[in-house]
């Protein structure tokens, strides 16, 4: 008598669909399915399982995250292109506030060079950034050394992660490193913006003159990075700095960055200034101010004020632009 055939193993697409339904809450979370997915060697499937574990409620599977990470590090280009599985594992452990010596010290240095058209590309930058944040949040004694190395990483995303993590680490000594990085510069404005944001987090009063001084640099990218960092700081003392800069900078920077930074402050004086621009400034500035305030127009009171000020403008196109 022939043995009955074993049921065929679900395809990768089928497993992903099953795990996605659990993530969305469309199906109950099945620990057996999650454990099976975590134990595999396909990065995108492992990533889906790791996200479920990171969301909580699957504590029995947490110890399986580090072994899964190690499997994906081995022959990572084939098993885990884009580092999606390894990134999801690192994020899950970070969400669960679990430090793991087999994950974060490995991940913060991992470079995964993958073939792309015309050469190779490092897909490990985001993983290094996630692991950098874990060093900061775990208050590791070597965090500043690790993050300093990462601040010189060849990849933009890793440098941004390091700069942000330095702010989250809470070490007052990190301000010296961040100031140095701002002074020597970076080809990517996003890195400078992250450094400035961390400086304003760690030492706002001491750092404000440095950030304000960058507003009038000839390099538009550095000036824009400073303006956005001031906006993200949510500090009332940034309002006059940004208003003054908007009044003296170019129309293009004012529209693209200045008004956005003022809106990001969510400060009453900044909002009043932007509303006055909507009502009385030229058409281009009025449109830019409306665009800067629109993301916050879910606030019914702000939306009402925005429409009322737009209605005062002489140009019918501006009057019609307010949401």
Short mmCIF file of the C-alpha atoms (twelve columns), coordinates in Angstrom:
data_MODEL
# 
_entry.id   MODEL 
# 
loop_
_atom_site.group_PDB 
_atom_site.id 
_atom_site.type_symbol 
_atom_site.label_atom_id 
_atom_site.label_alt_id 
_atom_site.label_comp_id 
_atom_site.label_asym_id 
_atom_site.label_seq_id 
_atom_site.Cartn_x 
_atom_site.Cartn_y 
_atom_site.Cartn_z 
_atom_site.pdbx_PDB_model_num 
ATOM 1   C CA . UNK A 1   0.000   0.000  0.000   1 
ATOM 2   C CA . UNK A 2   1.394   3.395  -1.021  1 
ATOM 3   C CA . UNK A 3   2.192   5.876  1.661   1 
ATOM 4   C CA . UNK A 4   -0.019  8.969  1.514   1 
ATOM 5   C CA . UNK A 5   1.832   11.933 0.111   1 
ATOM 6   C CA . UNK A 6   2.757   14.705 2.517   1 
ATOM 7   C CA . UNK A 7   0.843   17.908 2.025   1 
ATOM 8   C CA . UNK A 8   2.827   20.271 -0.201  1 
ATOM 9   C CA . UNK A 9   4.652   23.044 1.636   1 
ATOM 10  C CA . UNK A 10  2.937   26.419 1.111   1 
ATOM 11  C CA . UNK A 11  4.584   28.669 -1.444  1 
ATOM 12  C CA . UNK A 12  6.398   31.815 -0.358  1 
ATOM 13  C CA . UNK A 13  3.518   33.930 -1.687  1 
ATOM 14  C CA . UNK A 14  0.983   31.880 0.244   1 
ATOM 15  C CA . UNK A 15  2.956   32.167 3.472   1 
ATOM 16  C CA . UNK A 16  3.368   35.902 3.008   1 
ATOM 17  C CA . UNK A 17  -0.350  36.313 2.401   1 
ATOM 18  C CA . UNK A 18  -1.127  34.347 5.559   1 
ATOM 19  C CA . UNK A 19  1.305   36.381 7.661   1 
ATOM 20  C CA . UNK A 20  0.083   39.663 6.154   1 
ATOM 21  C CA . UNK A 21  -3.499  38.816 7.110   1 
ATOM 22  C CA . UNK A 22  -2.320  38.306 10.698  1 
ATOM 23  C CA . UNK A 23  -0.449  41.632 10.646  1 
ATOM 24  C CA . UNK A 24  -3.547  43.459 9.452   1 
ATOM 25  C CA . UNK A 25  -5.727  41.794 12.059  1 
ATOM 26  C CA . UNK A 26  -7.767  39.992 9.399   1 
ATOM 27  C CA . UNK A 27  -6.816  36.597 10.862  1 
ATOM 28  C CA . UNK A 28  -5.869  35.506 14.386  1 
ATOM 29  C CA . UNK A 29  -2.144  35.344 15.027  1 
ATOM 30  C CA . UNK A 30  -1.058  31.702 14.848  1 
ATOM 31  C CA . UNK A 31  2.178   31.126 16.832  1 
ATOM 32  C CA . UNK A 32  2.864   27.911 14.924  1 
ATOM 33  C CA . UNK A 33  2.775   29.696 11.561  1 
ATOM 34  C CA . UNK A 34  4.958   32.519 12.921  1 
ATOM 35  C CA . UNK A 35  7.479   30.053 14.363  1 
ATOM 36  C CA . UNK A 36  7.664   28.159 11.092  1 
ATOM 37  C CA . UNK A 37  8.195   31.386 9.145   1 
ATOM 38  C CA . UNK A 38  10.877  32.615 11.552  1 
ATOM 39  C CA . UNK A 39  12.733  29.323 11.209  1 
ATOM 40  C CA . UNK A 40  13.051  29.601 7.435   1 
ATOM 41  C CA . UNK A 41  15.790  30.989 5.229   1 
ATOM 42  C CA . UNK A 42  13.763  33.382 3.071   1 
ATOM 43  C CA . UNK A 43  14.326  36.933 4.246   1 
ATOM 44  C CA . UNK A 44  10.945  38.414 3.342   1 
ATOM 45  C CA . UNK A 45  9.124   35.577 5.135   1 
ATOM 46  C CA . UNK A 46  11.321  35.920 8.215   1 
ATOM 47  C CA . UNK A 47  10.667  39.676 8.132   1 
ATOM 48  C CA . UNK A 48  6.906   39.152 8.276   1 
ATOM 49  C CA . UNK A 49  7.279   36.833 11.261  1 
ATOM 50  C CA . UNK A 50  9.626   39.272 13.014  1 
ATOM 51  C CA . UNK A 51  7.107   42.101 12.617  1 
ATOM 52  C CA . UNK A 52  4.448   39.960 14.282  1 
ATOM 53  C CA . UNK A 53  6.787   39.180 17.155  1 
ATOM 54  C CA . UNK A 54  7.777   42.818 17.508  1 
ATOM 55  C CA . UNK A 55  4.115   43.794 17.822  1 
ATOM 56  C CA . UNK A 56  3.949   41.767 21.049  1 
ATOM 57  C CA . UNK A 57  2.045   38.765 22.274  1 
ATOM 58  C CA . UNK A 58  4.483   36.140 20.961  1 
ATOM 59  C CA . UNK A 59  7.025   36.147 23.792  1 
ATOM 60  C CA . UNK A 60  7.787   32.454 23.348  1 
ATOM 61  C CA . UNK A 61  9.242   33.217 19.913  1 
ATOM 62  C CA . UNK A 62  11.556  36.061 20.927  1 
ATOM 63  C CA . UNK A 63  14.501  33.751 21.548  1 
ATOM 64  C CA . UNK A 64  14.235  32.613 17.931  1 
ATOM 65  C CA . UNK A 65  15.016  36.077 16.546  1 
ATOM 66  C CA . UNK A 66  18.803  35.953 17.026  1 
ATOM 67  C CA . UNK A 67  19.230  32.507 15.395  1 
ATOM 68  C CA . UNK A 68  17.093  33.687 12.479  1 
ATOM 69  C CA . UNK A 69  19.311  36.751 12.147  1 
ATOM 70  C CA . UNK A 70  22.416  34.570 12.016  1 
ATOM 71  C CA . UNK A 71  20.909  32.414 9.254   1 
ATOM 72  C CA . UNK A 72  20.184  35.500 7.164   1 
ATOM 73  C CA . UNK A 73  23.671  36.917 7.693   1 
ATOM 74  C CA . UNK A 74  25.055  33.710 6.212   1 
ATOM 75  C CA . UNK A 75  24.807  34.074 2.421   1 
ATOM 76  C CA . UNK A 76  22.740  37.225 2.966   1 
ATOM 77  C CA . UNK A 77  22.644  38.338 -0.675  1 
ATOM 78  C CA . UNK A 78  20.846  35.141 -1.710  1 
ATOM 79  C CA . UNK A 79  18.718  34.606 1.381   1 
ATOM 80  C CA . UNK A 80  17.913  38.169 2.382   1 
ATOM 81  C CA . UNK A 81  18.260  40.657 -0.461  1 
ATOM 82  C CA . UNK A 82  17.782  44.205 0.761   1 
ATOM 83  C CA . UNK A 83  18.420  43.000 4.330   1 
ATOM 84  C CA . UNK A 84  14.654  43.031 4.874   1 
ATOM 85  C CA . UNK A 85  14.630  40.101 7.261   1 
ATOM 86  C CA . UNK A 86  17.613  41.299 9.282   1 
ATOM 87  C CA . UNK A 87  16.189  44.815 9.514   1 
ATOM 88  C CA . UNK A 88  12.826  43.481 10.725  1 
ATOM 89  C CA . UNK A 89  14.524  41.346 13.369  1 
ATOM 90  C CA . UNK A 90  16.573  44.284 14.647  1 
ATOM 91  C CA . UNK A 91  13.454  46.478 14.719  1 
ATOM 92  C CA . UNK A 92  11.491  43.801 16.590  1 
ATOM 93  C CA . UNK A 93  14.153  43.495 19.289  1 
ATOM 94  C CA . UNK A 94  14.344  47.278 19.536  1 
ATOM 95  C CA . UNK A 95  10.540  47.518 19.882  1 
ATOM 96  C CA . UNK A 96  10.610  44.869 22.596  1 
ATOM 97  C CA . UNK A 97  13.492  46.630 24.369  1 
ATOM 98  C CA . UNK A 98  15.618  43.497 24.103  1 
ATOM 99  C CA . UNK A 99  19.355  43.898 23.641  1 
ATOM 100 C CA . UNK A 100 20.996  40.945 21.869  1 
ATOM 101 C CA . UNK A 101 24.765  40.591 21.498  1 
ATOM 102 C CA . UNK A 102 24.256  38.289 18.524  1 
ATOM 103 C CA . UNK A 103 22.277  40.909 16.592  1 
ATOM 104 C CA . UNK A 104 23.150  44.538 17.246  1 
ATOM 105 C CA . UNK A 105 26.983  44.458 17.354  1 
ATOM 106 C CA . UNK A 106 26.894  42.379 14.164  1 
ATOM 107 C CA . UNK A 107 24.239  44.465 12.435  1 
ATOM 108 C CA . UNK A 108 25.820  47.845 13.169  1 
ATOM 109 C CA . UNK A 109 28.878  46.790 11.143  1 
ATOM 110 C CA . UNK A 110 27.261  44.624 8.505   1 
ATOM 111 C CA . UNK A 111 27.858  45.575 4.877   1 
ATOM 112 C CA . UNK A 112 25.878  43.629 2.271   1 
ATOM 113 C CA . UNK A 113 27.084  44.442 -1.220  1 
ATOM 114 C CA . UNK A 114 24.462  43.405 -3.753  1 
ATOM 115 C CA . UNK A 115 24.744  43.404 -7.537  1 
ATOM 116 C CA . UNK A 116 22.956  46.253 -9.297  1 
ATOM 117 C CA . UNK A 117 23.089  47.608 -12.806 1 
ATOM 118 C CA . UNK A 118 26.607  48.923 -13.315 1 
ATOM 119 C CA . UNK A 119 28.162  47.614 -10.108 1 
ATOM 120 C CA . UNK A 120 27.276  46.795 -6.516  1 
ATOM 121 C CA . UNK A 121 25.259  48.549 -3.835  1 
ATOM 122 C CA . UNK A 122 25.370  48.236 -0.051  1 
ATOM 123 C CA . UNK A 123 21.928  47.278 1.243   1 
ATOM 124 C CA . UNK A 124 23.045  47.170 4.880   1 
ATOM 125 C CA . UNK A 125 22.864  50.921 5.579   1 
ATOM 126 C CA . UNK A 126 19.343  50.840 7.019   1 
ATOM 127 C CA . UNK A 127 20.258  47.872 9.207   1 
ATOM 128 C CA . UNK A 128 23.260  49.757 10.554  1 
ATOM 129 C CA . UNK A 129 21.009  52.741 11.301  1 
ATOM 130 C CA . UNK A 130 18.483  50.587 13.184  1 
ATOM 131 C CA . UNK A 131 21.245  48.984 15.214  1 
ATOM 132 C CA . UNK A 132 22.701  52.422 15.963  1 
ATOM 133 C CA . UNK A 133 19.400  53.395 17.559  1 
ATOM 134 C CA . UNK A 134 19.496  50.219 19.656  1 
ATOM 135 C CA . UNK A 135 22.928  51.235 20.995  1 
ATOM 136 C CA . UNK A 136 21.509  54.624 21.958  1 
ATOM 137 C CA . UNK A 137 18.358  53.327 23.604  1 
ATOM 138 C CA . UNK A 138 20.188  50.571 25.493  1 
ATOM 139 C CA . UNK A 139 22.642  53.135 26.925  1 
ATOM 140 C CA . UNK A 140 25.572  50.930 25.966  1 
ATOM 141 C CA . UNK A 141 28.898  52.117 27.453  1 
ATOM 142 C CA . UNK A 142 30.492  51.962 23.998  1 
ATOM 143 C CA . UNK A 143 27.601  53.746 22.274  1 
ATOM 144 C CA . UNK A 144 29.516  56.964 21.535  1 
ATOM 145 C CA . UNK A 145 32.433  55.067 20.012  1 
ATOM 146 C CA . UNK A 146 30.155  52.959 17.809  1 
ATOM 147 C CA . UNK A 147 28.052  55.943 16.720  1 
ATOM 148 C CA . UNK A 148 31.133  58.047 16.007  1 
ATOM 149 C CA . UNK A 149 32.369  55.360 13.616  1 
ATOM 150 C CA . UNK A 150 28.962  55.212 11.971  1 
ATOM 151 C CA . UNK A 151 28.871  58.985 11.542  1 
ATOM 152 C CA . UNK A 152 31.680  58.473 9.005   1 
ATOM 153 C CA . UNK A 153 29.872  55.623 7.214   1 
ATOM 154 C CA . UNK A 154 29.979  55.769 3.394   1 
ATOM 155 C CA . UNK A 155 26.168  55.505 3.198   1 
ATOM 156 C CA . UNK A 156 23.869  58.469 3.834   1 
ATOM 157 C CA . UNK A 157 21.199  56.452 5.664   1 
ATOM 158 C CA . UNK A 158 23.708  55.071 8.156   1 
ATOM 159 C CA . UNK A 159 25.125  58.531 8.872   1 
ATOM 160 C CA . UNK A 160 21.625  59.934 9.418   1 
ATOM 161 C CA . UNK A 161 20.886  57.042 11.781  1 
ATOM 162 C CA . UNK A 162 24.065  57.713 13.732  1 
ATOM 163 C CA . UNK A 163 23.360  61.447 14.023  1 
ATOM 164 C CA . UNK A 164 19.799  60.799 15.212  1 
ATOM 165 C CA . UNK A 165 20.934  58.111 17.648  1 
ATOM 166 C CA . UNK A 166 23.505  60.466 19.174  1 
ATOM 167 C CA . UNK A 167 20.626  62.720 20.157  1 
ATOM 168 C CA . UNK A 168 18.630  59.824 21.559  1 
ATOM 169 C CA . UNK A 169 21.592  58.467 23.547  1 
ATOM 170 C CA . UNK A 170 21.302  61.344 26.008  1 
ATOM 171 C CA . UNK A 171 25.077  61.776 26.379  1 
ATOM 172 C CA . UNK A 172 25.887  65.467 26.778  1 
ATOM 173 C CA . UNK A 173 29.402  64.698 25.498  1 
ATOM 174 C CA . UNK A 174 27.917  63.834 22.108  1 
ATOM 175 C CA . UNK A 175 27.413  67.523 21.351  1 
ATOM 176 C CA . UNK A 176 31.130  67.971 20.639  1 
ATOM 177 C CA . UNK A 177 31.071  65.217 18.030  1 
ATOM 178 C CA . UNK A 178 27.895  66.574 16.439  1 
ATOM 179 C CA . UNK A 179 29.250  70.127 16.297  1 
ATOM 180 C CA . UNK A 180 32.434  68.868 14.658  1 
ATOM 181 C CA . UNK A 181 30.420  67.005 12.029  1 
ATOM 182 C CA . UNK A 182 28.387  70.132 11.290  1 
ATOM 183 C CA . UNK A 183 31.540  72.215 10.927  1 
ATOM 184 C CA . UNK A 184 33.363  69.788 8.604   1 
ATOM 185 C CA . UNK A 185 30.166  69.240 6.611   1 
ATOM 186 C CA . UNK A 186 28.581  66.365 4.756   1 
ATOM 187 C CA . UNK A 187 27.585  65.964 1.116   1 
ATOM 188 C CA . UNK A 188 24.055  65.064 2.211   1 
ATOM 189 C CA . UNK A 189 21.973  67.888 3.788   1 
ATOM 190 C CA . UNK A 190 19.853  65.286 5.578   1 
ATOM 191 C CA . UNK A 191 22.879  64.282 7.658   1 
ATOM 192 C CA . UNK A 192 23.533  67.866 8.732   1 
ATOM 193 C CA . UNK A 193 19.842  68.305 9.551   1 
ATOM 194 C CA . UNK A 194 19.950  65.196 11.765  1 
ATOM 195 C CA . UNK A 195 23.075  66.499 13.531  1 
ATOM 196 C CA . UNK A 196 21.422  69.857 14.169  1 
ATOM 197 C CA . UNK A 197 18.247  68.195 15.407  1 
ATOM 198 C CA . UNK A 198 20.247  66.123 17.886  1 
ATOM 199 C CA . UNK A 199 22.169  69.189 19.061  1 
ATOM 200 C CA . UNK A 200 18.888  71.001 19.732  1 
ATOM 201 C CA . UNK A 201 17.699  67.952 21.663  1 
ATOM 202 C CA . UNK A 202 20.815  67.545 23.801  1 
ATOM 203 C CA . UNK A 203 21.727  71.185 24.452  1 
ATOM 204 C CA . UNK A 204 19.108  73.523 23.001  1 
ATOM 205 C CA . UNK A 205 20.284  76.815 24.451  1 
ATOM 206 C CA . UNK A 206 23.973  76.224 23.715  1 
ATOM 207 C CA . UNK A 207 23.219  74.942 20.227  1 
ATOM 208 C CA . UNK A 208 20.742  77.589 19.092  1 
ATOM 209 C CA . UNK A 209 23.407  80.155 18.062  1 
ATOM 210 C CA . UNK A 210 25.213  77.537 15.956  1 
ATOM 211 C CA . UNK A 211 22.008  76.505 14.179  1 
ATOM 212 C CA . UNK A 212 20.879  80.109 13.700  1 
ATOM 213 C CA . UNK A 213 24.263  81.002 12.228  1 
ATOM 214 C CA . UNK A 214 23.857  78.424 9.488   1 
ATOM 215 C CA . UNK A 215 20.713  80.141 8.207   1 
ATOM 216 C CA . UNK A 216 22.788  82.790 6.458   1 
ATOM 217 C CA . UNK A 217 25.406  80.518 4.931   1 
ATOM 218 C CA . UNK A 218 25.871  80.734 1.185   1 
ATOM 219 C CA . UNK A 219 25.215  77.019 0.864   1 
ATOM 220 C CA . UNK A 220 21.435  76.808 0.418   1 
ATOM 221 C CA . UNK A 221 21.359  73.160 1.475   1 
ATOM 222 C CA . UNK A 222 22.990  73.898 4.816   1 
ATOM 223 C CA . UNK A 223 20.702  76.885 5.380   1 
ATOM 224 C CA . UNK A 224 17.679  74.713 4.605   1 
ATOM 225 C CA . UNK A 225 18.921  72.000 6.971   1 
ATOM 226 C CA . UNK A 226 19.218  74.570 9.753   1 
ATOM 227 C CA . UNK A 227 15.716  75.922 9.102   1 
ATOM 228 C CA . UNK A 228 14.161  72.465 9.176   1 
ATOM 229 C CA . UNK A 229 16.040  71.568 12.356  1 
ATOM 230 C CA . UNK A 230 14.655  74.703 13.993  1 
ATOM 231 C CA . UNK A 231 11.168  73.762 12.831  1 
ATOM 232 C CA . UNK A 232 11.474  70.254 14.213  1 
ATOM 233 C CA . UNK A 233 12.740  71.612 17.547  1 
ATOM 234 C CA . UNK A 234 9.252   72.989 18.394  1 
ATOM 235 C CA . UNK A 235 10.991  75.718 20.407  1 
ATOM 236 C CA . UNK A 236 9.259   79.140 20.687  1 
ATOM 237 C CA . UNK A 237 12.680  80.820 20.490  1 
ATOM 238 C CA . UNK A 238 12.976  79.522 16.924  1 
ATOM 239 C CA . UNK A 239 9.971   81.584 15.732  1 
ATOM 240 C CA . UNK A 240 11.681  84.988 15.370  1 
ATOM 241 C CA . UNK A 241 14.766  83.328 13.871  1 
ATOM 242 C CA . UNK A 242 12.710  81.671 11.144  1 
ATOM 243 C CA . UNK A 243 10.508  84.704 10.484  1 
ATOM 244 C CA . UNK A 244 13.587  86.869 10.101  1 
ATOM 245 C CA . UNK A 245 15.189  84.359 7.766   1 
ATOM 246 C CA . UNK A 246 12.043  84.118 5.642   1 
ATOM 247 C CA . UNK A 247 12.070  87.892 5.241   1 
ATOM 248 C CA . UNK A 248 15.677  88.035 4.006   1 
ATOM 249 C CA . UNK A 249 16.231  84.784 2.146   1 
ATOM 250 C CA . UNK A 250 15.384  84.042 -1.477  1 
ATOM 251 C CA . UNK A 251 11.799  83.576 -2.558  1 
ATOM 252 C CA . UNK A 252 12.555  79.991 -3.557  1 
ATOM 253 C CA . UNK A 253 13.998  79.010 -0.148  1 
ATOM 254 C CA . UNK A 254 11.269  80.881 1.694   1 
ATOM 255 C CA . UNK A 255 8.572   78.975 -0.201  1 
ATOM 256 C CA . UNK A 256 10.287  75.575 -0.214  1 
ATOM 257 C CA . UNK A 257 11.656  75.523 3.331   1 
ATOM 258 C CA . UNK A 258 11.004  78.625 5.422   1 
ATOM 259 C CA . UNK A 259 7.232   78.457 5.583   1 
ATOM 260 C CA . UNK A 260 7.331   74.678 6.076   1 
ATOM 261 C CA . UNK A 261 9.705   75.081 9.033   1 
ATOM 262 C CA . UNK A 262 7.445   77.717 10.592  1 
ATOM 263 C CA . UNK A 263 4.419   75.442 10.234  1 
ATOM 264 C CA . UNK A 264 6.319   72.534 11.788  1 
ATOM 265 C CA . UNK A 265 6.797   74.553 14.987  1 
ATOM 266 C CA . UNK A 266 3.043   74.359 15.708  1 
ATOM 267 C CA . UNK A 267 3.476   77.631 17.562  1 
ATOM 268 C CA . UNK A 268 0.757   80.292 17.756  1 
ATOM 269 C CA . UNK A 269 3.067   83.140 16.699  1 
ATOM 270 C CA . UNK A 270 4.377   81.119 13.753  1 
ATOM 271 C CA . UNK A 271 0.848   80.275 12.635  1 
ATOM 272 C CA . UNK A 272 -0.220  83.922 12.928  1 
ATOM 273 C CA . UNK A 273 2.680   84.948 10.711  1 
ATOM 274 C CA . UNK A 274 1.830   82.361 8.072   1 
ATOM 275 C CA . UNK A 275 -1.824  83.388 8.075   1 
ATOM 276 C CA . UNK A 276 -0.799  87.007 7.569   1 
ATOM 277 C CA . UNK A 277 1.285   85.870 4.578   1 
ATOM 278 C CA . UNK A 278 -1.769  84.069 3.182   1 
ATOM 279 C CA . UNK A 279 -3.895  87.177 3.472   1 
ATOM 280 C CA . UNK A 280 -1.513  89.904 2.348   1 
ATOM 281 C CA . UNK A 281 1.609   88.611 0.575   1 
ATOM 282 C CA . UNK A 282 2.113   88.117 -3.121  1 
ATOM 283 C CA . UNK A 283 0.469   85.208 -4.884  1 
ATOM 284 C CA . UNK A 284 3.478   82.885 -4.820  1 
ATOM 285 C CA . UNK A 285 4.119   83.413 -1.108  1 
ATOM 286 C CA . UNK A 286 0.440   83.052 -0.267  1 
ATOM 287 C CA . UNK A 287 0.269   79.752 -2.108  1 
ATOM 288 C CA . UNK A 288 3.425   78.525 -0.330  1 
ATOM 289 C CA . UNK A 289 2.076   79.469 3.099   1 
ATOM 290 C CA . UNK A 290 -1.216  77.705 2.368   1 
ATOM 291 C CA . UNK A 291 0.709   74.598 1.305   1 
ATOM 292 C CA . UNK A 292 2.775   74.716 4.517   1 
ATOM 293 C CA . UNK A 293 -0.309  74.927 6.731   1 
ATOM 294 C CA . UNK A 294 -2.481  72.438 4.832   1 
ATOM 295 C CA . UNK A 295 -0.977  69.294 6.475   1 
ATOM 296 C CA . UNK A 296 -2.241  70.640 9.807   1 
ATOM 297 C CA . UNK A 297 -5.701  71.595 8.563   1 
ATOM 298 C CA . UNK A 298 -7.258  68.557 10.242  1 
ATOM 299 C CA . UNK A 299 -7.460  70.987 13.156  1 
ATOM 300 C CA . UNK A 300 -10.900 72.461 12.425  1 
ATOM 301 C CA . UNK A 301 -10.085 75.802 14.055  1 
ATOM 302 C CA . UNK A 302 -6.915  76.191 11.983  1 
ATOM 303 C CA . UNK A 303 -8.727  75.185 8.801   1 
ATOM 304 C CA . UNK A 304 -11.389 77.807 9.482   1 
ATOM 305 C CA . UNK A 305 -8.771  80.508 10.076  1 
ATOM 306 C CA . UNK A 306 -6.875  79.494 6.956   1 
ATOM 307 C CA . UNK A 307 -9.975  79.837 4.785   1 
ATOM 308 C CA . UNK A 308 -10.845 83.184 6.401   1 
ATOM 309 C CA . UNK A 309 -7.381  84.618 5.707   1 
ATOM 310 C CA . UNK A 310 -7.291  83.260 2.169   1 
ATOM 311 C CA . UNK A 311 -10.653 84.924 1.554   1 
ATOM 312 C CA . UNK A 312 -9.015  88.297 2.257   1 
ATOM 313 C CA . UNK A 313 -6.511  87.938 -0.588  1 
ATOM 314 C CA . UNK A 314 -7.047  89.996 -3.705  1 
ATOM 315 C CA . UNK A 315 -6.333  87.071 -6.059  1 
ATOM 316 C CA . UNK A 316 -9.274  84.678 -6.592  1 
ATOM 317 C CA . UNK A 317 -6.879  81.750 -7.155  1 
ATOM 318 C CA . UNK A 318 -5.505  82.193 -3.640  1 
ATOM 319 C CA . UNK A 319 -9.005  82.549 -2.220  1 
ATOM 320 C CA . UNK A 320 -9.906  79.224 -3.797  1 
ATOM 321 C CA . UNK A 321 -6.726  77.412 -2.704  1 
ATOM 322 C CA . UNK A 322 -7.436  77.039 1.011   1 
ATOM 323 C CA . UNK A 323 -8.730  73.533 1.890   1 
# 
